[in-house]
Amino acid sequence: MTLRSCLYRGNIMHRRLRPTTHRFRYRAFWLLLDLDEMHLLASRLRLFSCNRFNLFAFHDADHGDGSATPLRLQAERCLMQAGIDIAGGPIQLFCMPRTLGYDFNPLSLYFCHRHDGQLAAVIYEVHNTFGERHAYVASVAADTGTIRHDCGKAFYVSPFMSMDLSYHFRLNQPDEHFGLGISASSGGETVLGACLTASRHELSDQALLSSFAAIPLVTIKVILAIHWEALRLWLKGLRLHGRPQSSPHAITTVPPSPQHRIDSHAL
């Protein structure tokens, strides 16, 4: 049986434009995991486990609402709340694996397909450093090439970013290459842009080991980078925005958006 799950290696770049400029870039790798293949992956790979310790692992509680409810069922409930029915089609999760027991994903992406393989929706699951999560659920047009979504910010992420922002997502379906661009704007002006680019590799023990050798402790690297860049922003004099009370709604349904061009200077 050929696995649909695979590994991606690439780079992440962030660029802040206002009220001061700030930019950083780092290497990382991710897994694209078919949620129906989890136990098969764990049985085939020595360096990857499902819901138990290993060099790399996937724990259901690291995603969704953190409960014991199967993650696929949780994703389907999110879709149904947004009026999307994939009728049992495959769901693939793009995320960083838990590494030596530690997990942190600033953003995880669920690619939700109908039974015929057509992409029906994307779930953008945002994680902040306070242990909270929020899902933006967005449908995908059947004839789309580049996928674009717009929505208002509904979840507190960074103390250096206000809540009065709009997000603009641009991405392609994961294939030999995967690209994701996100910009945040306020009053029609771009405040921040982020870009992820990655290339596909077979998911094997050898690929996992070489990824660990090239980029060790990737999830720890990400959380350290977040705090290091926060310190740099604070030293640049950026003011802090208070953390609002969390919304009781962990899901935001993204309305269909007209096609538009994202500010290329932010990406």
VOTOR-994199 format. One record per residue (C-alpha): x, y, z. Coordinates in Angstrom, 1 decimal. Example, Ala and Ser with C-alpha at 12.3 -4.5 7.8 and 13.67 -1.06 7.14 Angstrom:
2
<pt east="12.3" north="-4.5" up="7.8"/>
<pt east="13.7" north="-1.1" up="7.1"/>
This chain:
267
<pt east="0.0" north="0.0" up="0.0"/>
<pt east="1.4" north="3.4" up="-1.0"/>
<pt east="1.2" north="6.0" up="1.7"/>
<pt east="-0.5" north="9.3" up="1.1"/>
<pt east="1.4" north="10.8" up="4.1"/>
<pt east="4.7" north="12.5" up="3.5"/>
<pt east="7.4" north="14.9" up="4.8"/>
<pt east="8.0" north="18.5" up="3.8"/>
<pt east="11.3" north="20.4" up="4.3"/>
<pt east="11.5" north="24.2" up="3.8"/>
<pt east="11.6" north="27.7" up="5.3"/>
<pt east="9.5" north="30.1" up="7.2"/>
<pt east="9.9" north="33.9" up="6.8"/>
<pt east="8.1" north="36.6" up="8.8"/>
<pt east="8.3" north="40.3" up="7.9"/>
<pt east="6.7" north="43.1" up="10.0"/>
<pt east="6.1" north="46.4" up="8.2"/>
<pt east="4.4" north="48.5" up="10.8"/>
<pt east="4.9" north="50.3" up="13.2"/>
<pt east="8.5" north="49.2" up="12.7"/>
<pt east="10.2" north="46.8" up="10.4"/>
<pt east="11.4" north="43.4" up="11.6"/>
<pt east="12.2" north="40.3" up="9.7"/>
<pt east="13.4" north="36.8" up="10.4"/>
<pt east="13.7" north="33.4" up="8.6"/>
<pt east="14.4" north="29.9" up="9.7"/>
<pt east="14.4" north="26.3" up="8.4"/>
<pt east="11.8" north="23.7" up="9.5"/>
<pt east="10.1" north="20.6" up="8.5"/>
<pt east="6.6" north="19.3" up="8.7"/>
<pt east="4.6" north="16.1" up="8.2"/>
<pt east="1.5" north="15.8" up="6.0"/>
<pt east="-0.4" north="13.1" up="7.8"/>
<pt east="-3.5" north="11.3" up="6.4"/>
<pt east="-5.6" north="10.9" up="9.5"/>
<pt east="-6.7" north="7.4" up="8.3"/>
<pt east="-3.1" north="6.2" up="8.1"/>
<pt east="-1.9" north="7.1" up="11.6"/>
<pt east="-1.7" north="3.5" up="13.0"/>
<pt east="-0.3" north="2.2" up="9.7"/>
<pt east="2.5" north="4.8" up="9.9"/>
<pt east="3.2" north="3.9" up="13.5"/>
<pt east="3.5" north="0.2" up="12.6"/>
<pt east="5.8" north="0.9" up="9.5"/>
<pt east="8.1" north="3.5" up="11.0"/>
<pt east="10.5" north="2.9" up="13.9"/>
<pt east="11.1" north="6.6" up="14.6"/>
<pt east="7.5" north="7.7" up="14.6"/>
<pt east="4.7" north="6.7" up="17.0"/>
<pt east="1.1" north="7.6" up="17.5"/>
<pt east="0.1" north="8.7" up="21.0"/>
<pt east="3.3" north="7.4" up="22.7"/>
<pt east="6.9" north="8.6" up="23.1"/>
<pt east="9.4" north="8.3" up="20.3"/>
<pt east="11.9" north="10.5" up="18.5"/>
<pt east="8.9" north="11.8" up="16.5"/>
<pt east="5.3" north="11.3" up="17.4"/>
<pt east="1.7" north="12.4" up="16.8"/>
<pt east="-0.6" north="12.9" up="19.7"/>
<pt east="-4.3" north="13.6" up="19.1"/>
<pt east="-4.4" north="15.8" up="22.2"/>
<pt east="-1.9" north="18.2" up="20.5"/>
<pt east="-4.6" north="19.3" up="18.1"/>
<pt east="-8.3" north="20.0" up="18.0"/>
<pt east="-9.9" north="20.5" up="21.4"/>
<pt east="-7.3" north="18.4" up="23.2"/>
<pt east="-9.8" north="15.7" up="24.2"/>
<pt east="-9.8" north="12.0" up="23.6"/>
<pt east="-12.2" north="12.4" up="20.7"/>
<pt east="-10.7" north="11.1" up="17.5"/>
<pt east="-9.2" north="14.0" up="15.5"/>
<pt east="-10.9" north="13.1" up="12.3"/>
<pt east="-14.3" north="13.2" up="14.1"/>
<pt east="-13.4" north="16.6" up="15.5"/>
<pt east="-12.5" north="17.9" up="12.0"/>
<pt east="-15.7" north="16.6" up="10.6"/>
<pt east="-17.7" north="18.4" up="13.3"/>
<pt east="-15.9" north="21.6" up="12.5"/>
<pt east="-16.8" north="21.2" up="8.8"/>
<pt east="-20.5" north="20.4" up="9.6"/>
<pt east="-20.7" north="23.5" up="11.7"/>
<pt east="-19.6" north="25.4" up="8.6"/>
<pt east="-22.1" north="23.6" up="6.5"/>
<pt east="-19.5" north="21.4" up="4.7"/>
<pt east="-20.0" north="17.7" up="4.3"/>
<pt east="-17.1" north="15.6" up="2.9"/>
<pt east="-19.0" north="12.3" up="3.1"/>
<pt east="-16.1" north="10.4" up="4.6"/>
<pt east="-13.4" north="11.8" up="2.3"/>
<pt east="-9.7" north="11.9" up="3.3"/>
<pt east="-8.4" north="14.5" up="5.7"/>
<pt east="-4.7" north="15.4" up="5.7"/>
<pt east="-3.1" north="17.4" up="8.5"/>
<pt east="0.0" north="19.5" up="7.8"/>
<pt east="1.9" north="20.0" up="11.1"/>
<pt east="5.2" north="19.7" up="12.9"/>
<pt east="5.6" north="16.4" up="14.7"/>
<pt east="6.1" north="16.1" up="18.4"/>
<pt east="9.8" north="15.8" up="18.8"/>
<pt east="11.4" north="14.0" up="21.8"/>
<pt east="8.1" north="14.6" up="23.7"/>
<pt east="7.7" north="18.3" up="22.9"/>
<pt east="5.1" north="19.8" up="20.7"/>
<pt east="4.2" north="23.3" up="19.5"/>
<pt east="2.6" north="24.2" up="16.2"/>
<pt east="1.8" north="27.9" up="15.6"/>
<pt east="-0.4" north="26.8" up="12.7"/>
<pt east="-1.7" north="23.5" up="11.6"/>
<pt east="-3.6" north="23.0" up="8.4"/>
<pt east="-6.3" north="20.4" up="7.7"/>
<pt east="-6.9" north="19.7" up="4.0"/>
<pt east="-10.3" north="18.1" up="3.8"/>
<pt east="-11.3" north="16.3" up="0.6"/>
<pt east="-14.6" north="14.9" up="-0.6"/>
<pt east="-14.9" north="11.2" up="-1.4"/>
<pt east="-13.8" north="11.8" up="-5.0"/>
<pt east="-10.6" north="13.5" up="-3.9"/>
<pt east="-11.7" north="17.0" up="-4.6"/>
<pt east="-10.5" north="19.5" up="-2.0"/>
<pt east="-13.6" north="20.8" up="-0.2"/>
<pt east="-12.2" north="22.9" up="2.7"/>
<pt east="-9.2" north="24.0" up="4.7"/>
<pt east="-9.1" north="24.3" up="8.5"/>
<pt east="-6.5" north="26.7" up="9.8"/>
<pt east="-5.9" north="25.7" up="13.4"/>
<pt east="-4.0" north="28.5" up="15.2"/>
<pt east="-2.1" north="27.8" up="18.5"/>
<pt east="-0.8" north="30.5" up="20.8"/>
<pt east="1.8" north="30.2" up="23.5"/>
<pt east="-0.9" north="30.3" up="26.3"/>
<pt east="-2.1" north="26.7" up="25.4"/>
<pt east="-5.2" north="28.0" up="23.5"/>
<pt east="-6.3" north="27.0" up="20.0"/>
<pt east="-8.8" north="28.4" up="17.5"/>
<pt east="-10.0" north="27.0" up="14.1"/>
<pt east="-10.8" north="29.0" up="11.1"/>
<pt east="-12.9" north="26.8" up="8.7"/>
<pt east="-13.0" north="27.8" up="5.1"/>
<pt east="-14.6" north="26.2" up="2.0"/>
<pt east="-12.7" north="25.8" up="-1.2"/>
<pt east="-14.2" north="26.4" up="-4.7"/>
<pt east="-14.2" north="23.3" up="-6.9"/>
<pt east="-12.3" north="25.1" up="-9.8"/>
<pt east="-9.7" north="26.8" up="-7.7"/>
<pt east="-6.0" north="26.9" up="-8.4"/>
<pt east="-4.4" north="29.2" up="-5.9"/>
<pt east="-6.6" north="29.0" up="-2.7"/>
<pt east="-7.4" north="32.4" up="-1.1"/>
<pt east="-9.3" north="33.2" up="2.1"/>
<pt east="-10.0" north="36.4" up="4.0"/>
<pt east="-11.2" north="36.7" up="7.5"/>
<pt east="-11.2" north="38.9" up="10.6"/>
<pt east="-8.8" north="38.1" up="13.4"/>
<pt east="-10.8" north="36.2" up="16.1"/>
<pt east="-8.0" north="34.8" up="18.3"/>
<pt east="-5.3" north="36.4" up="20.4"/>
<pt east="-1.8" north="35.2" up="19.3"/>
<pt east="0.9" north="37.8" up="19.9"/>
<pt east="1.0" north="40.6" up="22.5"/>
<pt east="2.5" north="42.8" up="19.8"/>
<pt east="-0.5" north="42.4" up="17.5"/>
<pt east="-3.8" north="44.1" up="18.0"/>
<pt east="-7.1" north="42.2" up="17.6"/>
<pt east="-8.3" north="44.8" up="15.0"/>
<pt east="-6.8" north="43.0" up="12.1"/>
<pt east="-7.8" north="41.1" up="8.9"/>
<pt east="-6.0" north="37.9" up="7.7"/>
<pt east="-5.4" north="37.1" up="4.1"/>
<pt east="-4.4" north="33.5" up="3.3"/>
<pt east="-2.9" north="32.3" up="0.0"/>
<pt east="-1.8" north="28.7" up="-0.6"/>
<pt east="-1.8" north="25.8" up="-2.9"/>
<pt east="-2.7" north="22.1" up="-2.3"/>
<pt east="0.3" north="20.2" up="-1.1"/>
<pt east="2.0" north="18.5" up="-4.0"/>
<pt east="5.7" north="18.3" up="-4.9"/>
<pt east="5.9" north="21.8" up="-3.5"/>
<pt east="3.8" north="23.6" up="-1.0"/>
<pt east="3.5" north="27.3" up="-0.4"/>
<pt east="1.6" north="29.3" up="2.1"/>
<pt east="1.4" north="33.1" up="2.4"/>
<pt east="-0.4" north="35.0" up="5.2"/>
<pt east="-0.7" north="38.7" up="5.6"/>
<pt east="-2.4" north="40.7" up="8.3"/>
<pt east="-3.8" north="44.2" up="7.5"/>
<pt east="-5.4" north="47.0" up="9.4"/>
<pt east="-7.3" north="49.9" up="7.7"/>
<pt east="-6.2" north="48.6" up="4.3"/>
<pt east="-2.5" north="48.6" up="5.1"/>
<pt east="-0.4" north="45.5" up="5.5"/>
<pt east="1.1" north="45.2" up="9.0"/>
<pt east="2.8" north="41.8" up="8.7"/>
<pt east="3.4" north="39.1" up="6.2"/>
<pt east="4.5" north="35.5" up="6.6"/>
<pt east="5.6" north="32.9" up="4.0"/>
<pt east="6.2" north="29.2" up="4.2"/>
<pt east="7.8" north="27.3" up="1.3"/>
<pt east="8.5" north="23.6" up="1.3"/>
<pt east="9.3" north="20.6" up="-0.9"/>
<pt east="7.9" north="17.1" up="-0.6"/>
<pt east="9.9" north="14.0" up="0.5"/>
<pt east="9.0" north="10.4" up="1.2"/>
<pt east="8.0" north="9.7" up="4.8"/>
<pt east="10.6" north="7.1" up="6.0"/>
<pt east="12.8" north="6.5" up="8.9"/>
<pt east="15.8" north="7.6" up="6.9"/>
<pt east="14.0" north="10.9" up="6.0"/>
<pt east="13.0" north="11.5" up="9.6"/>
<pt east="16.6" north="10.8" up="10.8"/>
<pt east="18.2" north="13.1" up="8.2"/>
<pt east="15.6" north="15.9" up="9.1"/>
<pt east="16.5" north="15.5" up="12.7"/>
<pt east="20.2" north="15.8" up="12.0"/>
<pt east="19.7" north="18.9" up="9.8"/>
<pt east="17.1" north="20.6" up="12.0"/>
<pt east="17.2" north="19.0" up="15.5"/>
<pt east="14.5" north="19.7" up="18.1"/>
<pt east="12.4" north="21.5" up="15.5"/>
<pt east="9.5" north="22.2" up="17.8"/>
<pt east="11.7" north="23.5" up="20.6"/>
<pt east="13.5" north="25.7" up="18.0"/>
<pt east="10.2" north="27.2" up="17.0"/>
<pt east="9.1" north="28.1" up="20.6"/>
<pt east="12.5" north="29.5" up="21.4"/>
<pt east="12.5" north="31.6" up="18.2"/>
<pt east="9.0" north="33.0" up="19.1"/>
<pt east="10.3" north="34.3" up="22.4"/>
<pt east="13.6" north="35.5" up="21.0"/>
<pt east="11.8" north="37.5" up="18.3"/>
<pt east="9.4" north="38.8" up="20.9"/>
<pt east="12.3" north="40.1" up="23.0"/>
<pt east="13.8" north="41.8" up="19.9"/>
<pt east="10.4" north="43.5" up="19.2"/>
<pt east="10.2" north="44.7" up="22.8"/>
<pt east="13.7" north="46.2" up="22.6"/>
<pt east="12.6" north="48.0" up="19.4"/>
<pt east="9.9" north="49.7" up="21.5"/>
<pt east="6.7" north="48.0" up="20.3"/>
<pt east="3.9" north="48.4" up="22.7"/>
<pt east="2.1" north="45.4" up="24.2"/>
<pt east="-1.6" north="44.7" up="23.6"/>
<pt east="-3.5" north="43.1" up="26.5"/>
<pt east="-4.8" north="39.6" up="26.2"/>
<pt east="-8.6" north="39.6" up="25.9"/>
<pt east="-10.8" north="37.1" up="27.5"/>
<pt east="-11.0" north="34.0" up="25.3"/>
<pt east="-14.1" north="33.6" up="23.2"/>
<pt east="-16.2" north="30.6" up="24.1"/>
<pt east="-16.4" north="29.8" up="20.4"/>
<pt east="-13.3" north="27.9" up="19.3"/>
<pt east="-14.4" north="27.8" up="15.6"/>
<pt east="-14.8" north="30.7" up="13.1"/>
<pt east="-16.5" north="30.0" up="9.8"/>
<pt east="-14.7" north="31.9" up="7.1"/>
<pt east="-17.2" north="33.4" up="4.5"/>
<pt east="-16.4" north="32.9" up="0.8"/>
<pt east="-14.0" north="35.6" up="-0.3"/>
<pt east="-13.6" north="37.4" up="-3.7"/>
<pt east="-10.4" north="36.8" up="-5.5"/>
<pt east="-7.9" north="39.5" up="-4.7"/>
<pt east="-4.1" north="40.1" up="-4.8"/>
<pt east="-2.2" north="39.9" up="-1.5"/>
<pt east="0.3" north="42.7" up="-1.0"/>
<pt east="3.4" north="41.1" up="-2.5"/>
<pt east="5.7" north="43.3" up="-0.4"/>
<pt east="4.5" north="41.5" up="2.7"/>
<pt east="5.4" north="38.0" up="1.5"/>
